[in-house]
Amino acid sequence: MAGQNSQDLTRQTVDRFKARATEYARGIAQRMGAPAAGVKLDNEQIVKLWQFSPHPDPGAAFSQLKMGGMSDGEALDQVHPYRRKLFQAPTVKEQVDKAEKIKAMAEGQQSP
């Protein structure tokens, strides 16, 4: 009996480790799809990255994350993981200008 419990505990521990490793690997694979720094993107690629969300309903996901206690920035990063990378700039004003330009491009096109 004691050996059985030990085997069950070991199996459960291995299963949990395997699940965490799989989750970690998925995260790495998802991030590898992001463009490398310094890569020149065309407008269509920028719009697709701006609109990308791993959530089927980004608005609902954002609201749910906010209700769960996340800040606006954290929730946005979860719902639209590439947006912050797209509008990186040295100053806040340049970041805002860049984000507004990308948003305008995205609104001028149909969703992919």
Backbone as XML, in Angstrom:
<?xml version="1.0"?>
<chain id="A" units="angstrom">
  <residue number="1" name="MET">
    <atom name="N" x="0.807" y="-1.197" z="0.000"/>
    <atom name="CA" x="0.000" y="0.000" z="0.000"/>
    <atom name="C" x="0.851" y="1.262" z="0.000"/>
  </residue>
  <residue number="2" name="ALA">
    <atom name="N" x="1.880" y="1.293" z="0.858"/>
    <atom name="CA" x="2.721" y="2.484" z="0.953"/>
    <atom name="C" x="3.440" y="2.724" z="-0.369"/>
  </residue>
  <residue number="3" name="GLY">
    <atom name="N" x="3.866" y="1.659" z="-1.029"/>
    <atom name="CA" x="4.527" y="1.791" z="-2.321"/>
    <atom name="C" x="3.580" y="2.344" z="-3.374"/>
  </residue>
  <residue number="4" name="GLN">
    <atom name="N" x="2.325" y="1.933" z="-3.306"/>
    <atom name="CA" x="1.300" y="2.400" z="-4.249"/>
    <atom name="C" x="1.101" y="3.913" z="-4.101"/>
  </residue>
  <residue number="5" name="ASN">
    <atom name="N" x="0.978" y="4.395" z="-2.869"/>
    <atom name="CA" x="0.800" y="5.831" z="-2.622"/>
    <atom name="C" x="1.996" y="6.626" z="-3.101"/>
  </residue>
  <residue number="6" name="SER">
    <atom name="N" x="3.184" y="6.082" z="-2.886"/>
    <atom name="CA" x="4.405" y="6.745" z="-3.332"/>
    <atom name="C" x="4.446" y="6.834" z="-4.855"/>
  </residue>
  <residue number="7" name="GLN">
    <atom name="N" x="4.041" y="5.758" z="-5.518"/>
    <atom name="CA" x="4.006" y="5.754" z="-6.986"/>
    <atom name="C" x="2.971" y="6.755" z="-7.504"/>
  </residue>
  <residue number="8" name="ASP">
    <atom name="N" x="1.808" y="6.820" z="-6.866"/>
    <atom name="CA" x="0.770" y="7.773" z="-7.271"/>
    <atom name="C" x="1.256" y="9.205" z="-7.100"/>
  </residue>
  <residue number="9" name="LEU">
    <atom name="N" x="1.919" y="9.476" z="-5.978"/>
    <atom name="CA" x="2.442" y="10.808" z="-5.723"/>
    <atom name="C" x="3.506" y="11.168" z="-6.757"/>
  </residue>
  <residue number="10" name="THR">
    <atom name="N" x="4.373" y="10.227" z="-7.066"/>
    <atom name="CA" x="5.402" y="10.466" z="-8.075"/>
    <atom name="C" x="4.776" y="10.716" z="-9.437"/>
  </residue>
  <residue number="11" name="ARG">
    <atom name="N" x="3.784" y="9.922" z="-9.796"/>
    <atom name="CA" x="3.102" y="10.078" z="-11.080"/>
    <atom name="C" x="2.415" y="11.449" z="-11.167"/>
  </residue>
  <residue number="12" name="GLN">
    <atom name="N" x="1.753" y="11.868" z="-10.079"/>
    <atom name="CA" x="1.090" y="13.168" z="-10.059"/>
    <atom name="C" x="2.108" y="14.307" z="-10.203"/>
  </residue>
  <residue number="13" name="THR">
    <atom name="N" x="3.238" y="14.163" z="-9.527"/>
    <atom name="CA" x="4.285" y="15.182" z="-9.607"/>
    <atom name="C" x="4.836" y="15.274" z="-11.018"/>
  </residue>
  <residue number="14" name="VAL">
    <atom name="N" x="5.078" y="14.139" z="-11.636"/>
    <atom name="CA" x="5.585" y="14.117" z="-13.010"/>
    <atom name="C" x="4.551" y="14.708" z="-13.968"/>
  </residue>
  <residue number="15" name="ASP">
    <atom name="N" x="3.282" y="14.369" z="-13.785"/>
    <atom name="CA" x="2.224" y="14.908" z="-14.642"/>
    <atom name="C" x="2.135" y="16.423" z="-14.511"/>
  </residue>
  <residue number="16" name="ARG">
    <atom name="N" x="2.230" y="16.939" z="-13.291"/>
    <atom name="CA" x="2.190" y="18.394" z="-13.100"/>
    <atom name="C" x="3.399" y="19.063" z="-13.748"/>
  </residue>
  <residue number="17" name="PHE">
    <atom name="N" x="4.574" y="18.455" z="-13.592"/>
    <atom name="CA" x="5.781" y="19.004" z="-14.207"/>
    <atom name="C" x="5.642" y="19.010" z="-15.727"/>
  </residue>
  <residue number="18" name="LYS">
    <atom name="N" x="5.122" y="17.920" z="-16.274"/>
    <atom name="CA" x="4.932" y="17.823" z="-17.725"/>
    <atom name="C" x="3.964" y="18.903" z="-18.218"/>
  </residue>
  <residue number="19" name="ALA">
    <atom name="N" x="2.885" y="19.134" z="-17.489"/>
    <atom name="CA" x="1.908" y="20.160" z="-17.875"/>
    <atom name="C" x="2.551" y="21.540" z="-17.846"/>
  </residue>
  <residue number="20" name="ARG">
    <atom name="N" x="3.332" y="21.825" z="-16.816"/>
    <atom name="CA" x="3.995" y="23.134" z="-16.729"/>
    <atom name="C" x="5.023" y="23.304" z="-17.835"/>
  </residue>
  <residue number="21" name="ALA">
    <atom name="N" x="5.783" y="22.255" z="-18.135"/>
    <atom name="CA" x="6.780" y="22.326" z="-19.200"/>
    <atom name="C" x="6.109" y="22.548" z="-20.551"/>
  </residue>
  <residue number="22" name="THR">
    <atom name="N" x="4.972" y="21.895" z="-20.778"/>
    <atom name="CA" x="4.224" y="22.076" z="-22.020"/>
    <atom name="C" x="3.722" y="23.506" z="-22.131"/>
  </residue>
  <residue number="23" name="GLU">
    <atom name="N" x="3.189" y="24.045" z="-21.042"/>
    <atom name="CA" x="2.700" y="25.420" z="-21.021"/>
    <atom name="C" x="3.853" y="26.393" z="-21.313"/>
  </residue>
  <residue number="24" name="TYR">
    <atom name="N" x="4.995" y="26.167" z="-20.722"/>
    <atom name="CA" x="6.177" y="26.993" z="-20.939"/>
    <atom name="C" x="6.620" y="26.925" z="-22.397"/>
  </residue>
  <residue number="25" name="ALA">
    <atom name="N" x="6.637" y="25.733" z="-22.960"/>
    <atom name="CA" x="7.049" y="25.556" z="-24.357"/>
    <atom name="C" x="6.089" y="26.266" z="-25.310"/>
  </residue>
  <residue number="26" name="ARG">
    <atom name="N" x="4.789" y="26.211" z="-25.015"/>
    <atom name="CA" x="3.805" y="26.933" z="-25.855"/>
    <atom name="C" x="4.069" y="28.431" z="-25.831"/>
  </residue>
  <residue number="27" name="GLY">
    <atom name="N" x="4.381" y="28.950" z="-24.659"/>
    <atom name="CA" x="4.678" y="30.380" z="-24.533"/>
    <atom name="C" x="5.891" y="30.770" z="-25.349"/>
  </residue>
  <residue number="28" name="ILE">
    <atom name="N" x="6.928" y="29.952" z="-25.302"/>
    <atom name="CA" x="8.134" y="30.223" z="-26.092"/>
    <atom name="C" x="7.805" y="30.175" z="-27.573"/>
  </residue>
  <residue number="29" name="ALA">
    <atom name="N" x="7.064" y="29.171" z="-27.999"/>
    <atom name="CA" x="6.708" y="29.035" z="-29.410"/>
    <atom name="C" x="5.886" y="30.233" z="-29.878"/>
  </residue>
  <residue number="30" name="GLN">
    <atom name="N" x="4.980" y="30.690" z="-29.045"/>
    <atom name="CA" x="4.154" y="31.843" z="-29.414"/>
    <atom name="C" x="5.022" y="33.088" z="-29.560"/>
  </residue>
  <residue number="31" name="ARG">
    <atom name="N" x="5.956" y="33.292" z="-28.639"/>
    <atom name="CA" x="6.815" y="34.474" z="-28.713"/>
    <atom name="C" x="7.777" y="34.407" z="-29.891"/>
  </residue>
  <residue number="32" name="MET">
    <atom name="N" x="8.133" y="33.212" z="-30.316"/>
    <atom name="CA" x="9.049" y="33.088" z="-31.455"/>
    <atom name="C" x="8.401" y="33.577" z="-32.747"/>
  </residue>
  <residue number="33" name="GLY">
    <atom name="N" x="7.088" y="33.664" z="-32.768"/>
    <atom name="CA" x="6.403" y="34.157" z="-33.956"/>
    <atom name="C" x="6.509" y="35.665" z="-34.101"/>
  </residue>
  <residue number="34" name="ALA">
    <atom name="N" x="6.980" y="36.363" z="-33.080"/>
    <atom name="CA" x="7.109" y="37.818" z="-33.131"/>
    <atom name="C" x="8.288" y="38.208" z="-34.019"/>
  </residue>
  <residue number="35" name="PRO">
    <atom name="N" x="8.196" y="39.351" z="-34.671"/>
    <atom name="CA" x="9.305" y="39.772" z="-35.528"/>
    <atom name="C" x="10.535" y="40.122" z="-34.710"/>
  </residue>
  <residue number="36" name="ALA">
    <atom name="N" x="11.693" y="39.869" z="-35.283"/>
    <atom name="CA" x="12.942" y="40.204" z="-34.618"/>
    <atom name="C" x="13.120" y="41.721" z="-34.622"/>
  </residue>
  <residue number="37" name="ALA">
    <atom name="N" x="13.824" y="42.231" z="-33.623"/>
    <atom name="CA" x="14.079" y="43.668" z="-33.559"/>
    <atom name="C" x="14.864" y="44.092" z="-34.800"/>
  </residue>
  <residue number="38" name="GLY">
    <atom name="N" x="14.493" y="45.226" z="-35.348"/>
    <atom name="CA" x="15.202" y="45.741" z="-36.513"/>
    <atom name="C" x="14.652" y="45.252" z="-37.836"/>
  </residue>
  <residue number="39" name="VAL">
    <atom name="N" x="13.673" y="44.351" z="-37.812"/>
    <atom name="CA" x="13.079" y="43.849" z="-39.046"/>
    <atom name="C" x="12.091" y="44.888" z="-39.556"/>
  </residue>
  <residue number="40" name="LYS">
    <atom name="N" x="12.166" y="45.212" z="-40.840"/>
    <atom name="CA" x="11.259" y="46.191" z="-41.441"/>
    <atom name="C" x="9.968" y="45.483" z="-41.835"/>
  </residue>
  <residue number="41" name="LEU">
    <atom name="N" x="8.855" y="45.957" z="-41.275"/>
    <atom name="CA" x="7.556" y="45.375" z="-41.570"/>
    <atom name="C" x="6.794" y="46.288" z="-42.517"/>
  </residue>
  <residue number="42" name="ASP">
    <atom name="N" x="6.008" y="45.683" z="-43.413"/>
    <atom name="CA" x="5.148" y="46.518" z="-44.256"/>
    <atom name="C" x="3.859" y="46.818" z="-43.489"/>
  </residue>
  <residue number="43" name="ASN">
    <atom name="N" x="3.035" y="47.727" z="-44.037"/>
    <atom name="CA" x="1.822" y="48.153" z="-43.329"/>
    <atom name="C" x="0.877" y="46.996" z="-43.044"/>
  </residue>
  <residue number="44" name="GLU">
    <atom name="N" x="0.745" y="46.074" z="-43.970"/>
    <atom name="CA" x="-0.156" y="44.933" z="-43.763"/>
    <atom name="C" x="0.309" y="44.073" z="-42.590"/>
  </residue>
  <residue number="45" name="GLN">
    <atom name="N" x="1.614" y="43.832" z="-42.498"/>
    <atom name="CA" x="2.154" y="43.040" z="-41.389"/>
    <atom name="C" x="1.940" y="43.763" z="-40.056"/>
  </residue>
  <residue number="46" name="ILE">
    <atom name="N" x="2.138" y="45.073" z="-40.063"/>
    <atom name="CA" x="1.951" y="45.859" z="-38.843"/>
    <atom name="C" x="0.497" y="45.761" z="-38.382"/>
  </residue>
  <residue number="47" name="VAL">
    <atom name="N" x="-0.428" y="45.908" z="-39.319"/>
    <atom name="CA" x="-1.854" y="45.843" z="-38.969"/>
    <atom name="C" x="-2.215" y="44.464" z="-38.431"/>
  </residue>
  <residue number="48" name="LYS">
    <atom name="N" x="-1.708" y="43.411" z="-39.043"/>
    <atom name="CA" x="-2.005" y="42.053" z="-38.571"/>
    <atom name="C" x="-1.475" y="41.836" z="-37.150"/>
  </residue>
  <residue number="49" name="LEU">
    <atom name="N" x="-0.266" y="42.324" z="-36.881"/>
    <atom name="CA" x="0.286" y="42.193" z="-35.531"/>
    <atom name="C" x="-0.504" y="43.040" z="-34.537"/>
  </residue>
  <residue number="50" name="TRP">
    <atom name="N" x="-0.937" y="44.223" z="-34.950"/>
    <atom name="CA" x="-1.734" y="45.104" z="-34.084"/>
    <atom name="C" x="-3.053" y="44.443" z="-33.706"/>
  </residue>
  <residue number="51" name="GLN">
    <atom name="N" x="-3.684" y="43.783" z="-34.677"/>
    <atom name="CA" x="-4.989" y="43.184" z="-34.452"/>
    <atom name="C" x="-4.919" y="41.790" z="-33.825"/>
  </residue>
  <residue number="52" name="PHE">
    <atom name="N" x="-3.756" y="41.154" z="-33.853"/>
    <atom name="CA" x="-3.636" y="39.780" z="-33.353"/>
    <atom name="C" x="-4.011" y="39.691" z="-31.884"/>
  </residue>
  <residue number="53" name="SER">
    <atom name="N" x="-4.773" y="38.670" z="-31.560"/>
    <atom name="CA" x="-5.084" y="38.336" z="-30.178"/>
    <atom name="C" x="-5.256" y="36.823" z="-30.077"/>
  </residue>
  <residue number="54" name="PRO">
    <atom name="N" x="-4.679" y="36.193" z="-29.061"/>
    <atom name="CA" x="-4.901" y="34.764" z="-28.868"/>
    <atom name="C" x="-6.298" y="34.461" z="-28.332"/>
  </residue>
  <residue number="55" name="HIS">
    <atom name="N" x="-7.052" y="35.517" z="-28.015"/>
    <atom name="CA" x="-8.404" y="35.362" z="-27.471"/>
    <atom name="C" x="-9.440" y="35.540" z="-28.582"/>
  </residue>
  <residue number="56" name="PRO">
    <atom name="N" x="-10.440" y="34.682" z="-28.643"/>
    <atom name="CA" x="-11.470" y="34.807" z="-29.679"/>
    <atom name="C" x="-12.283" y="36.094" z="-29.549"/>
  </residue>
  <residue number="57" name="ASP">
    <atom name="N" x="-12.450" y="36.606" z="-28.323"/>
    <atom name="CA" x="-13.177" y="37.856" z="-28.097"/>
    <atom name="C" x="-12.281" y="38.770" z="-27.256"/>
  </residue>
  <residue number="58" name="PRO">
    <atom name="N" x="-11.415" y="39.560" z="-27.922"/>
    <atom name="CA" x="-10.458" y="40.385" z="-27.181"/>
    <atom name="C" x="-11.104" y="41.363" z="-26.198"/>
  </residue>
  <residue number="59" name="GLY">
    <atom name="N" x="-12.221" y="41.956" z="-26.578"/>
    <atom name="CA" x="-12.877" y="42.909" z="-25.681"/>
    <atom name="C" x="-13.329" y="42.258" z="-24.390"/>
  </residue>
  <residue number="60" name="ALA">
    <atom name="N" x="-13.944" y="41.096" z="-24.519"/>
    <atom name="CA" x="-14.406" y="40.367" z="-23.336"/>
    <atom name="C" x="-13.224" y="39.895" z="-22.492"/>
  </residue>
  <residue number="61" name="ALA">
    <atom name="N" x="-12.163" y="39.438" z="-23.150"/>
    <atom name="CA" x="-10.979" y="38.973" z="-22.415"/>
    <atom name="C" x="-10.352" y="40.123" z="-21.639"/>
  </residue>
  <residue number="62" name="PHE">
    <atom name="N" x="-10.260" y="41.295" z="-22.279"/>
    <atom name="CA" x="-9.694" y="42.470" z="-21.615"/>
    <atom name="C" x="-10.517" y="42.819" z="-20.371"/>
  </residue>
  <residue number="63" name="SER">
    <atom name="N" x="-11.836" y="42.863" z="-20.536"/>
    <atom name="CA" x="-12.713" y="43.189" z="-19.406"/>
    <atom name="C" x="-12.576" y="42.177" z="-18.273"/>
  </residue>
  <residue number="64" name="GLN">
    <atom name="N" x="-12.503" y="40.906" z="-18.629"/>
    <atom name="CA" x="-12.386" y="39.856" z="-17.621"/>
    <atom name="C" x="-11.061" y="39.984" z="-16.859"/>
  </residue>
  <residue number="65" name="LEU">
    <atom name="N" x="-9.981" y="40.256" z="-17.578"/>
    <atom name="CA" x="-8.678" y="40.407" z="-16.927"/>
    <atom name="C" x="-8.672" y="41.626" z="-16.005"/>
  </residue>
  <residue number="66" name="LYS">
    <atom name="N" x="-9.295" y="42.712" z="-16.457"/>
    <atom name="CA" x="-9.391" y="43.920" z="-15.627"/>
    <atom name="C" x="-10.188" y="43.638" z="-14.357"/>
  </residue>
  <residue number="67" name="MET">
    <atom name="N" x="-11.299" y="42.914" z="-14.505"/>
    <atom name="CA" x="-12.108" y="42.570" z="-13.336"/>
    <atom name="C" x="-11.334" y="41.659" z="-12.388"/>
  </residue>
  <residue number="68" name="GLY">
    <atom name="N" x="-10.385" y="40.905" z="-12.927"/>
    <atom name="CA" x="-9.559" y="40.026" z="-12.115"/>
    <atom name="C" x="-8.433" y="40.745" z="-11.401"/>
  </residue>
  <residue number="69" name="GLY">
    <atom name="N" x="-8.317" y="42.066" z="-11.631"/>
    <atom name="CA" x="-7.325" y="42.845" z="-10.898"/>
    <atom name="C" x="-6.100" y="43.271" z="-11.687"/>
  </residue>
  <residue number="70" name="MET">
    <atom name="N" x="-6.046" y="42.953" z="-12.975"/>
    <atom name="CA" x="-4.885" y="43.369" z="-13.772"/>
    <atom name="C" x="-4.982" y="44.848" z="-14.116"/>
  </residue>
  <residue number="71" name="SER">
    <atom name="N" x="-3.815" y="45.469" z="-14.280"/>
    <atom name="CA" x="-3.790" y="46.858" z="-14.730"/>
    <atom name="C" x="-4.134" y="46.895" z="-16.219"/>
  </residue>
  <residue number="72" name="ASP">
    <atom name="N" x="-4.425" y="48.088" z="-16.731"/>
    <atom name="CA" x="-4.724" y="48.231" z="-18.157"/>
    <atom name="C" x="-3.580" y="47.685" z="-19.010"/>
  </residue>
  <residue number="73" name="GLY">
    <atom name="N" x="-2.356" y="48.064" z="-18.668"/>
    <atom name="CA" x="-1.190" y="47.637" z="-19.447"/>
    <atom name="C" x="-0.995" y="46.130" z="-19.441"/>
  </residue>
  <residue number="74" name="GLU">
    <atom name="N" x="-1.140" y="45.518" z="-18.271"/>
    <atom name="CA" x="-0.986" y="44.063" z="-18.172"/>
    <atom name="C" x="-2.070" y="43.346" z="-18.975"/>
  </residue>
  <residue number="75" name="ALA">
    <atom name="N" x="-3.301" y="43.829" z="-18.857"/>
    <atom name="CA" x="-4.409" y="43.205" z="-19.581"/>
    <atom name="C" x="-4.221" y="43.364" z="-21.085"/>
  </residue>
  <residue number="76" name="LEU">
    <atom name="N" x="-3.799" y="44.547" z="-21.513"/>
    <atom name="CA" x="-3.558" y="44.775" z="-22.942"/>
    <atom name="C" x="-2.455" y="43.857" z="-23.456"/>
  </residue>
  <residue number="77" name="ASP">
    <atom name="N" x="-1.393" y="43.692" z="-22.668"/>
    <atom name="CA" x="-0.303" y="42.795" z="-23.078"/>
    <atom name="C" x="-0.774" y="41.352" z="-23.218"/>
  </residue>
  <residue number="78" name="GLN">
    <atom name="N" x="-1.721" y="40.937" z="-22.388"/>
    <atom name="CA" x="-2.266" y="39.582" z="-22.476"/>
    <atom name="C" x="-3.175" y="39.422" z="-23.690"/>
  </residue>
  <residue number="79" name="VAL">
    <atom name="N" x="-3.979" y="40.435" z="-23.956"/>
    <atom name="CA" x="-4.975" y="40.349" z="-25.016"/>
    <atom name="C" x="-4.368" y="40.633" z="-26.391"/>
  </residue>
  <residue number="80" name="HIS">
    <atom name="N" x="-3.483" y="41.619" z="-26.471"/>
    <atom name="CA" x="-2.814" y="41.984" z="-27.729"/>
    <atom name="C" x="-1.304" y="42.002" z="-27.478"/>
  </residue>
  <residue number="81" name="PRO">
    <atom name="N" x="-0.661" y="40.830" z="-27.495"/>
    <atom name="CA" x="0.732" y="40.733" z="-27.058"/>
    <atom name="C" x="1.761" y="41.480" z="-27.910"/>
  </residue>
  <residue number="82" name="TYR">
    <atom name="N" x="1.443" y="41.831" z="-29.152"/>
    <atom name="CA" x="2.445" y="42.481" z="-30.000"/>
    <atom name="C" x="2.336" y="44.003" z="-30.021"/>
  </residue>
  <residue number="83" name="ARG">
    <atom name="N" x="1.263" y="44.557" z="-29.509"/>
    <atom name="CA" x="1.056" y="46.005" z="-29.626"/>
    <atom name="C" x="2.175" y="46.818" z="-28.995"/>
  </residue>
  <residue number="84" name="ARG">
    <atom name="N" x="2.543" y="46.500" z="-27.782"/>
    <atom name="CA" x="3.588" y="47.284" z="-27.100"/>
    <atom name="C" x="4.897" y="47.254" z="-27.888"/>
  </residue>
  <residue number="85" name="LYS">
    <atom name="N" x="5.211" y="46.126" z="-28.503"/>
    <atom name="CA" x="6.439" y="46.013" z="-29.281"/>
    <atom name="C" x="6.382" y="46.876" z="-30.535"/>
  </residue>
  <residue number="86" name="LEU">
    <atom name="N" x="5.190" y="47.037" z="-31.095"/>
    <atom name="CA" x="5.045" y="47.800" z="-32.333"/>
    <atom name="C" x="5.255" y="49.297" z="-32.135"/>
  </residue>
  <residue number="87" name="PHE">
    <atom name="N" x="4.891" y="49.820" z="-30.974"/>
    <atom name="CA" x="5.011" y="51.262" z="-30.818"/>
    <atom name="C" x="6.129" y="51.686" z="-29.869"/>
  </residue>
  <residue number="88" name="GLN">
    <atom name="N" x="7.142" y="50.846" z="-29.728"/>
    <atom name="CA" x="8.283" y="51.227" z="-28.904"/>
    <atom name="C" x="8.985" y="52.436" z="-29.532"/>
  </residue>
  <residue number="89" name="ALA">
    <atom name="N" x="9.334" y="53.399" z="-28.710"/>
    <atom name="CA" x="10.033" y="54.604" z="-29.145"/>
    <atom name="C" x="10.732" y="55.214" z="-27.932"/>
  </residue>
  <residue number="90" name="PRO">
    <atom name="N" x="11.691" y="56.107" z="-28.175"/>
    <atom name="CA" x="12.459" y="56.685" z="-27.066"/>
    <atom name="C" x="11.653" y="57.530" z="-26.084"/>
  </residue>
  <residue number="91" name="THR">
    <atom name="N" x="10.621" y="58.241" z="-26.568"/>
    <atom name="CA" x="9.861" y="59.106" z="-25.668"/>
    <atom name="C" x="8.394" y="58.692" z="-25.658"/>
  </residue>
  <residue number="92" name="VAL">
    <atom name="N" x="7.689" y="59.088" z="-24.609"/>
    <atom name="CA" x="6.264" y="58.762" z="-24.505"/>
    <atom name="C" x="5.497" y="59.403" z="-25.655"/>
  </residue>
  <residue number="93" name="LYS">
    <atom name="N" x="5.830" y="60.637" z="-25.991"/>
    <atom name="CA" x="5.140" y="61.320" z="-27.096"/>
    <atom name="C" x="5.307" y="60.544" z="-28.400"/>
  </residue>
  <residue number="94" name="GLU">
    <atom name="N" x="6.513" y="60.081" z="-28.670"/>
    <atom name="CA" x="6.753" y="59.299" z="-29.891"/>
    <atom name="C" x="6.004" y="57.963" z="-29.851"/>
  </residue>
  <residue number="95" name="GLN">
    <atom name="N" x="5.918" y="57.357" z="-28.671"/>
    <atom name="CA" x="5.160" y="56.113" z="-28.527"/>
    <atom name="C" x="3.690" y="56.341" z="-28.834"/>
  </residue>
  <residue number="96" name="VAL">
    <atom name="N" x="3.128" y="57.411" z="-28.281"/>
    <atom name="CA" x="1.715" y="57.720" z="-28.502"/>
    <atom name="C" x="1.475" y="58.015" z="-29.990"/>
  </residue>
  <residue number="97" name="ASP">
    <atom name="N" x="2.343" y="58.821" z="-30.593"/>
    <atom name="CA" x="2.198" y="59.149" z="-32.019"/>
    <atom name="C" x="2.238" y="57.894" z="-32.879"/>
  </residue>
  <residue number="98" name="LYS">
    <atom name="N" x="3.186" y="57.011" z="-32.567"/>
    <atom name="CA" x="3.328" y="55.768" z="-33.330"/>
    <atom name="C" x="2.098" y="54.870" z="-33.146"/>
  </residue>
  <residue number="99" name="ALA">
    <atom name="N" x="1.625" y="54.744" z="-31.915"/>
    <atom name="CA" x="0.451" y="53.909" z="-31.632"/>
    <atom name="C" x="-0.783" y="54.452" z="-32.340"/>
  </residue>
  <residue number="100" name="GLU">
    <atom name="N" x="-0.955" y="55.766" z="-32.330"/>
    <atom name="CA" x="-2.115" y="56.365" z="-33.004"/>
    <atom name="C" x="-2.049" y="56.140" z="-34.516"/>
  </residue>
  <residue number="101" name="LYS">
    <atom name="N" x="-0.847" y="56.236" z="-35.085"/>
    <atom name="CA" x="-0.677" y="55.999" z="-36.525"/>
    <atom name="C" x="-1.028" y="54.549" z="-36.874"/>
  </residue>
  <residue number="102" name="ILE">
    <atom name="N" x="-0.551" y="53.606" z="-36.071"/>
    <atom name="CA" x="-0.837" y="52.191" z="-36.322"/>
    <atom name="C" x="-2.327" y="51.918" z="-36.151"/>
  </residue>
  <residue number="103" name="LYS">
    <atom name="N" x="-2.925" y="52.492" z="-35.119"/>
    <atom name="CA" x="-4.364" y="52.305" z="-34.886"/>
    <atom name="C" x="-5.163" y="52.832" z="-36.075"/>
  </residue>
  <residue number="104" name="ALA">
    <atom name="N" x="-4.779" y="53.981" z="-36.598"/>
    <atom name="CA" x="-5.477" y="54.545" z="-37.756"/>
    <atom name="C" x="-5.338" y="53.638" z="-38.969"/>
  </residue>
  <residue number="105" name="MET">
    <atom name="N" x="-4.155" y="53.078" z="-39.171"/>
    <atom name="CA" x="-3.967" y="52.131" z="-40.286"/>
    <atom name="C" x="-4.863" y="50.914" z="-40.106"/>
  </residue>
  <residue number="106" name="ALA">
    <atom name="N" x="-4.920" y="50.409" z="-38.882"/>
    <atom name="CA" x="-5.718" y="49.207" z="-38.602"/>
    <atom name="C" x="-7.199" y="49.478" z="-38.801"/>
  </residue>
  <residue number="107" name="GLU">
    <atom name="N" x="-7.658" y="50.651" z="-38.413"/>
    <atom name="CA" x="-9.077" y="50.969" z="-38.568"/>
    <atom name="C" x="-9.450" y="51.223" z="-40.020"/>
  </residue>
  <residue number="108" name="GLY">
    <atom name="N" x="-8.466" y="51.553" z="-40.834"/>
    <atom name="CA" x="-8.721" y="51.803" z="-42.249"/>
    <atom name="C" x="-8.778" y="50.530" z="-43.076"/>
  </residue>
  <residue number="109" name="GLN">
    <atom name="N" x="-8.482" y="49.400" z="-42.460"/>
    <atom name="CA" x="-8.466" y="48.113" z="-43.170"/>
    <atom name="C" x="-9.465" y="47.166" z="-42.533"/>
  </residue>
  <residue number="110" name="GLN">
    <atom name="N" x="-9.899" y="46.210" z="-43.317"/>
    <atom name="CA" x="-10.748" y="45.136" z="-42.793"/>
    <atom name="C" x="-9.857" y="44.225" z="-41.939"/>
  </residue>
  <residue number="111" name="SER">
    <atom name="N" x="-10.449" y="43.592" z="-40.935"/>
    <atom name="CA" x="-9.702" y="42.626" z="-40.125"/>
    <atom name="C" x="-9.295" y="41.442" z="-40.985"/>
  </residue>
  <residue number="112" name="PRO">
    <atom name="N" x="-8.065" y="40.963" z="-40.770"/>
    <atom name="CA" x="-7.614" y="39.813" z="-41.575"/>
    <atom name="C" x="-8.406" y="38.573" z="-41.275"/>
  </residue>
</chain>
